[in-house]
């Protein structure tokens, strides 16, 4: 249990830091597009084009953030094998706290008293969950459910990408939520994946859950990038928290046999609900952030941003 918790906390730190660095890179790329008066940066619906997303992905901040995401993915996958999903996913989702705090330094975001209170609520809820968590379930499921997970991942990412592109600039929270659902599907896939323990390569490659993990992971990262480009980093991350926490937590209990300690079920439910509510509150109370094309108070222009970030 302790090793699993430490692994989940480390994954949370990687994800939180990665999100902020990706937001820095996305905003730098958006300011460059605006400075060029380029019409190729947005679609006809006001959302980011594929080319603008690709340009954001090649900034050094975004690439470092992506590396941290991959490290976080590995640590999160290990945590999902060691802890009940309702605990591992919620602890990992506490990266919202790290995102908010680092956003103050690197993005110039100011947190209101309500936001700080909401972050405190999330931390308190995590303590309740850690107290109540019992042994994780076996994760053994029929292969048909692995196929259903793959189908659901394809529909979620494919349909979600289409909807987000049609909604354009209004889809920041939806993109964050869908990316969270993708990461949640990834967590479930890691938990049920065959051929891991003991390792057996043919079983691993023949398991549809492996391909569900790839679809959900890559698609979730893309949608998260879109959310960071067009909306509040705290709001997008809070929506992601809800998506990657609620559904996997419920599936872990109903489908995979996760459970709480005897007599602590009500504590687990309370901690779970309060954690999600606290994450939503961060998005609800969050102050609007500056438009990506506008320099932030006290910051340098787009081309000087890497120097400014390094100096802080």
N, C-alpha and C positions, 0 to 999 in steps of 0.2 A: 504493500500500500504506500509506504513512504517513498520508495523508488518511483512508483507511478506518479505520485503527486509532484515530486521534484522534476520529473520529466515533463509533466504537463505545464508546470510553471515556466520551465525553460522554453518550451514551445510557445507559450503565451508571450514571453519576452521577445522572441524572434519575430513572431507575427506582428506584434505591436510596433516594434522598431521598423520592421519592413514596410508596414502600411504608411507610416509617416514619410519614410524616404521615398516611397513610390508616389505619394502625394506631392512631395517637393519636385520630383522629376516631371510629373504630369503637369503641374502648374508652370514650371519653367518652359516646357514644350509649348503649352497653350499661350504663354506670353510671347514666345518667338513667333508663333503663327499669327497672333494679333498684330505684332510689330510689322510683319510683312503684309498685313491686310489681305491675308490669304483666305480664299473662299473654300479651299480644299480641306480645311480643318473641321468643318461641320457638315452634317447631312442636311437635306432639305427640311428635316423636322427639328433641327437645332441640336442634335446629338453629335458626339465626336465621330468623325469618319474613321475608317480602318487605317488610313494613312496617318492621321493624327495620333491614333492609339499606338501605331508602330513607332512613330517618332518619339512618343513619350517613353516607350519601352527601351530605347537605346540611350537614354541619358544615364550618366554614371550613377546618379542617386537611385534611379529606378532599378538598374541592374543589381546594385548592392542590396536593395530591398528585396528583389526577387530571390537572390541567393539566400537571404535570411528566411524567406518564405519556404524555400526548399528544405533548409535545415529544420525549420519549425514543423514542416510536414513530416519529416522523419521522426522527430521527437514526438509529435502528436500521434503518429501511427503507433509508436511504441506505447504511449500512454493509453491509447484506445484498447490495446491488448492486455494492459495491466490493471485497468480501472473500469468500473461501470461507466457506460457512456454518459449517463446524466451527470456524472462527476467530471470525467475527463474533458468532455466538450465544454462544460461550464467554466472550468478552470482555464482552459485554453482561450475561451471567449473573454476572459478578463483582460486580454490584450487591449480591450477598450480603454482601460485605465492607463496603460502605458502609452497608447495612441494619444489620449487626451493630454497627458503631461508633456510628452515630447512635442506635441503640436504647439504648445505654448512657446517652446524654445525655437523650433525650426520653422514654424508656419506663422508665428505671430498671433496665434489664437488666444483670446482671453476667455477664461472660464468664469461663468457666473457662480454665485453662491449656490444656486439650485443645482448646477451641474456638479460642483464639488460634493454636494450632499448626495446626489444620485450615485456618484462614484463610490462614496462611502457605503451606500446601501448595497452596491454590488459586492464590495469586499466583505461586508458582514454576511451576506447570503452565501458566499463561498465558504466561510467558516462553518455555517450551518450544514452545508452539503458535505464538507469533509468530515464533520462530526457524525453525520448520519449514514454515510456510505458503508455498504456491506460488500460482500464478495461479488465479483463480476460473474456473469453467466458464462456458459460454455462457448457460445458462438457457433455451435454446430447447427446448420440449417439445411433443408433440402436444396438440391442444385437448382430446382425451379425458381426458388426465391432469389437466387443469384441472377437468373435471367431477368426476373422482374425488376431487380435493382438496376441492371444495365439499361433496360427499356426506359425506366423512369428517369435515369440520368440523361439519356439522349433527348427525351422529350423536354425535360426541364431546361437543359442548357440550350438546345436548338430553338425551342419555342420561346424561351426567355430572351435569348439574343435578338430574335426577330421583334418581339414586343418592345424591348428596350430601344431598339433602333427606330421603331415607328414613333414611340413617345418622345424621343429626343431628350432635350434638356429637362423635361419634367420627370425623368425616370431614375433620378439618383437613388432615392430610397428603395425603389423596386429593384434596381440593379444590385444594391447592397444586399437586399433580402434574398434574391435569387442566387447570388454568389454564396451566401451563407447556407442556403439549402444544398448547393452543390458541394460545399465543404462538409456538410452534414452527411450527405450520401457517401462521400469519400470515407468519413469516419466509420460508417456502417460497413462499407465494403472492406476496409482494413480488418475489421473485427471478424467478419465471416469468411475471409479469404482462406481458401484451401492451399495446401502445399507449403505452409510456412513453418509449422511446428508439429511434426518434424519436417524439415525442408525436403520437398520433392518437386523438382522443376517441371515435369510433365503435368502434374496436378495443378501447379501454380499457373502455367501458361494456358491450361485448358479451362480455367475457372472464369466464367463471365464477370465475376466480381472484380477481377483484375482490370478489365477493360472499363468497367463502371468507374473504378477509381481514377483511371486516366482521363476519361471523358469529364467526370465531375470535377476533378482537380484542375485540369487545363481550362475548362469552361468557367469554373468558379473564379480563377485568377483573371481571366479576360473580363468578366462582368464586374469584378472588384475594381479593375483598372478603369473601366468606364465610369463606375460610380465615383471614383476619386477625381476623375476629370471634370465631371459635371456637377458635383454637389459637395456638401460639407463632409470633411473627412470624419468628424465625430458622428454625424448622422448616418453616413454610409456604413461605418464600422458598427454602430449600434444596431442597424438593420441586419447586418451580417451576423451579429451575435444572436439575434432572435432566430434567424434561419438555421444556423449551425448548432443551436442548442436544443430548441424545443422538439423538433421532429426526431432527431437521433436519440434524445433522452427518452421519449415515449416509446420508440421502437426498441430501445435497449431493455426496457422493463417488460413490454408486452411480447416481444419476439425473441429476445436473446437471453432472457432469464436474469437480468440485472436486478439487484435487490438492495434494500437498506438493512441496517442492523436491526435485530429484533426490538420492536417497541419504538423505533425511530422513524417509522414511515412518514409520520406527520411532519417531522423536522425536515426530512428530505423534500417533501412536497412544498413546504413553506420556503425552504431555501431556494428551490428551483424557481418557484413563482416570483419570489422577491428579486432574484438575480435577473430574470428576464424583464421584470417591471423596471428595475433600476437602469438596465441598458436602454430600454425604450425612453425613459425619462431623460437620459443624456441627450438623445436625439431631439426630444420634445422641447427641452429648455435651451438647446444650443443656439447661440447667437449666429445670425447669418454671417458667413465668411466673405471676404472680399472676392469680387469676380476674378477669375483666373487671369484675365487680361490686364488687370489693374495692379500696379505695384503696391505692396503692403506698407503701412506706416513703419518707418525705421528700417526698411529693407532696401537692398540694392536692386538695380534693374536686372532683367533676366540673365544677361550674359555674365553678370558679376555674382550671381546667386551661389555658385559652388564655393567661391572664395568666402562669401559671407557666412555660409553654413559652416565651413571649416573653421572660421574664426570664432564662432559662438561657443 
